Amino acid sequence: VKLLSTVLWLLAVTGSTRPNQLLFFALTLLGLLILVRIPPGPLLRTLLMVAPFLAVMGALFLLSYHLASPESTLKGFFLHPYGRLFLVISAKSSLPLMLLRLLMHTTPIPDLLWAMRRFGFPRIVTTLSLLVASYLHLLTEETDRINRAKKSRSSRRDRHPLRSLAHVAATIFLRSMSRAER
């Protein structure tokens, strides 16, 4: 039921074109998030995934609006078609992420994958999804261990953070490969 209602809700959100419809979906989702008591940290991290894209898109829409009418104000931007389009695109990109976060928080991964199999998803997709979900937690723990070890060994600030990140990624990859062979 959760998976089917999530898919139907996603179709309704992506099919909406008016801001007041999307506001209704946003308020409904906010009510569900409050009801379920999801901590704000994971929700903010989910929104941070889409925030850079929304910021660049908002700047471009604002620039287009300002070029179309130079005496424009920020208040007038949200009344202009550019502003409304920006709000619609922002809602359509962030609401589905929040809904999927809600689904993942309230339903165990094996149950979701079982429901996906019942709806006819290919077995290879659900099996690979289960493997990714299983090993993602393992890779996160491994990354934390490597970062903690790196911080405990060095007392100074890293001058080449990308090089350091590459070393951590390579170490995680090599450990993953040796684990897979075992």
Phi, psi and omega in degrees: 000318180297315182295316180296316179293327177295316180296317179295321179294319178297319177296320179295318180293314182289338177275347180284143179235350183257138182300326182291328174294317180292328175296320177299314179296321180295317180293322177297314179295319178299318177298318178294319180296321178291319180298320182280341179064049174286132179298148183293336182302305179297327178294318179293321177296324177295316179291330179293338178295325185260349185301316180299320180294319179293323180294315179294316180297318179297319178296319179293319177296319179295320177296316178298319179296317181293323178290328179288323178218098186299334181272022185287158176239165179293324178296321180290338180300317183283348175267342181280154178303327177298316180294318179294320178296320176299317179296319180295314180295321178298316180294318181291339179266333183262326181298315177299323177297318180293322179294318178293326175297318177298315180297316181292329181284329186260351184227129177296147182303314180300325178292320177297317180292324176297316179295322178296320177296321179295329178276001174095015175297146179300142183299326180295324179293315182289325178293315178295323177297319177296318178297317179297315180297322181291316185274345177295319177296318179297317179293325177296315178297319180296319178297318178298318179298315181295317179295320178295318178295320180295318180292324181287337180272337182244134181261347182254165179287143182284126180277340180236080184295328179291321177296318179296318177297322178295321178295317179297315180297318179295319179296316179296318179298314181295319178294323178294319179296317180293324176294319181295321179293323177294000000 
